[in-house]
Amino acid sequence: MSVYTYASQFVATKVMLSGLKANQAVLSKRGITPEFIAEFETIYQAVLEVDNEQEALKARLKTKTHEFLTLFKQMQQFQHEAKKLVKIEMPSASWQEFGIQDKR
């Protein structure tokens, strides 16, 4: 497992690509061809794009989580109020019909 963050690896990859392009003539005898660099750069761009999509999804998830928790809290308040009123108005023998397990 890498100790580097994604952001630091993005920067390192960008620097590596820049260096490969600048020294392609020297490195060509070791297999660093223009095709290699082009494929490397394509993958790098795809990773950046997916990372940006992932960050957008995280933001949307936070928004949806807040929306869910707000609505859930409202639902709990209605549930609490309904339970209280049922227990006041209805005989305890009928509470189970409302999903109330309390005995008194």
N, C-alpha and C positions, 0 to 999 in steps of 0.2 A: 504494500500500500504506500502510496506516495505521501510525502510530508509537505508537498507544495499545494497551494490552493489552485483552484481552476484559473483564477485571474492571473496568478503568477505564471502558470503554464501557458496561458494564452500569450502573455508578453514574451516568454521565452521562445515560443514557437514563431512569433512574428519576427523576433530578432534572428532566429535560426534561418528562417526563409530569406530574410534580407541578406544575411551572410552567404547563404548558398547561391543566391542570384549574383552577388558581387564576385564570388570566387568560383563560378561555375567552370571556367576553363581549367583551373587547377584540379578541381574535384572530379572532372568528367572521367578521368582514368580510373576512378574508384566507383563508378556507377551512378554518380549524381548527374543524371541527364536532364535536359529540359523537360522531358516527360515526367521524370521523377518529381521534379520541383513543381510542375503543373498539378500533378495528382495530389501532392502534399498540400499545396495551396488550396485546392478544391476541397479536400477533407477539412482543412483548417476553417475555411469559410462556412462549410456545412455545420461544423461544431459550433461556431459562433452563432449561426442562425438558430440552431436548436436550443442553445443556451438562452438566447433572447426570448424564444417562445416559452421556454420553461419558466423564466422569470415573470413573464406576463401571466402565465397560468398560476404561479404562486400568488401574484397580486390579486387575481380573480378569486382564488381560493380564500384568501384572507377576507375579501369583501363578502363572499358567500357565507363564510363561517360567522361573521358578524351578523349578517342578516338572519341566519339560522338561529343563533343564540338569542337575538332580540325576539323573534317569533316564538321560540321555545319558552322563553321566560313569560311571555304573554299567555301562552297555552297553560303553563303551570299556574298562573294566577287565576285563570278561568276555572281550571280543575279544582284548585283549592276552594274557590268561592262556591262552586257547584256542590262540592262534597260537604262543605259546611251547611249549606242550605238544605241539602237532602237529609243530613243528619238531624237538622232541626225539625223539618216538616214530616219526614217519613218514619214509620216504625222501624226499629232496628232489624226486624225480621226481613224487611224488604231491601235493606241496604246492599245485599249481595247482587241484586239486580242491576245496581249502578256500579258494580265493581269495587265496592267498599268492603274491605275485610275486617274492619274494626268491629269490636264486640259492643262497645258503648260509645 
